[in-house]
Amino acid sequence: MPTYLIVNAAITDPALLDEYRAGVGATLKGHDVAVKVSTNEAETIEGEPKGPRVVVLEFPDRDAFRAWYDSPAYREIIGLRHGSTDGFAVLVEGR
């Protein structure tokens, strides 16, 4: 079942986020993932989001997500994302 990582955040350190963005692509190589959305300009129509940054990644299943998210390559740069944004991430299964 497709699994989606959805991130919503406010950018707190643009330079550090640029560093993360420069490195994250290499961590995706060799993994079955599709970048569905990556924007800093999401429009809120309901509720109170953390900020205008939204990223949606699609994986074929939860195991494929874990293979990427828990990989040494991603673990090496995840701190850049945490240090450059204030937000949250959710994992959901789709159809």
C-alpha atoms as one frame of an Amber mdcrd trajectory, in Angstrom:
protein
   0.000   0.000   0.000   1.477   3.420  -0.891   2.897   5.252   2.095   3.303
   9.016   2.222   5.640  11.119   4.330   4.075  14.553   4.786   6.126  17.343
   6.324   4.825  20.768   7.346   7.227  23.352   8.688   8.288  26.933   9.154
  11.812  27.667   7.952  13.971  28.983  10.795  17.399  28.882   9.101  17.240
  29.215   5.289  20.980  28.669   4.786  20.919  25.438   6.786  17.826  24.280
   4.891  19.673  24.947   1.616  22.460  22.689   2.890  19.908  19.966   3.692
  18.245  20.327   0.295  21.621  20.071  -1.434  22.286  16.743   0.278  18.901
  15.042   0.524  18.690  14.084  -3.164  21.687  11.785  -2.861  20.008   9.957
   0.042  17.015   9.170  -2.175  19.078   7.457  -4.872  18.553   3.707  -4.882
  15.279   3.999  -2.982  11.807   3.609  -4.443  10.456   7.090  -3.710   8.672
   9.824  -5.620   8.759  13.463  -4.597   5.144  14.553  -5.012   5.374  18.021
  -3.428   8.196  20.270  -2.259   7.218  23.900  -1.711   7.820  26.805   0.606
   4.584  28.491  -0.465   1.675  26.298   0.636  -1.616  28.116   1.151  -3.419
  27.318   4.388  -7.163  27.029   3.974  -8.007  25.516   7.388  -6.302  25.294
  10.763  -2.931  26.490  12.005   0.036  24.931  10.235   3.601  25.319  11.443
   4.481  27.205   8.258   4.262  27.323   4.471   6.826  24.555   3.779   5.201
  21.293   2.684   6.929  18.175   1.396   5.155  14.982   0.330   7.160  11.858
  -0.523   5.500   8.680  -1.810   6.917   5.240  -1.043   5.451   1.924  -2.195
   5.033   0.815   1.426   6.144   1.459   4.998   9.173  -0.819   4.648  10.452
   1.241   1.705  10.009   4.403   3.777  11.960   2.864   6.659  14.735   1.694
   4.329  15.301   5.324   3.322  14.509   7.129   6.594  16.662   4.799   8.706
  19.499   4.651   6.166  22.947   5.848   7.276  22.937   8.438   4.477  19.711
  10.069   5.643  20.583   9.767   9.333  23.735  11.750   8.519  21.783  14.807
   7.293  18.467  14.687   9.173  19.856  17.072  11.786  20.115  19.743   9.097
  16.353  19.522   8.533  15.622  19.532  12.241  17.949  22.497  12.777  16.567
  24.559   9.905  12.827  24.131  10.414  10.166  24.022  13.094   7.465  21.591
  12.138   6.188  18.064  12.082   6.122  14.997   9.892   3.409  12.373   9.562
   3.391   9.000   7.859   0.149   7.824   6.276  -0.925   4.943   4.090  -2.939
   5.660   0.952  -4.630   3.752  -1.809
